[in-house]
Amino acid sequence: MYPEELVRPMRSELTSNGFTELKSAAEVNEALTNAKGTTLVVVNSVCGCAAGTARPGVVHSLTGDKKPNNLYTVFAGQDKEATDTARGAMVPYPPSSPSIALFKDGELVHMVERHHIEGRSAEMIATNLQAAYQAYC
């Protein structure tokens, strides 16, 4: 586990842009069970691709006319129980961080895995997510 002082800025990059952090399995279960409409869940992490493209891409994706009703994040390597529970909702996709999942009425409808993030720009990630928002939001 990384010291909280180190990850606080990484957490706030999403929370300061409207995301609610989920830190326990119960919070994840409640959020995903009770969510109406569309829900975006970001599995955040300390890696370079999270900092360089995933978080900026996710934030930029929210500037369009369509966006998810609910915004949540869990932090891999910090909030293990919450992350494991969120990843369980993302099956059949294997665990990866960072990753981004879009749910509609509790059903997984779009997934961006780490291998879709690595080597891509924040703009490419935002465009990918905005296309999913157009289709599902």
Secondary structure, 3 states (H helix, E strand, C coil): CCCHHHHHHHHHHHHCCCCEECCCHHHHHHHHHHCCCEEEEEEECCCHHHHHHHHHHHHHHCCCCCCCCEEEEEECCCCHHHHHHHHHHCCCCCCCCCEEEEEECCEEEEEECHHHHCCCCHHHHHHHHHHHHHHHC
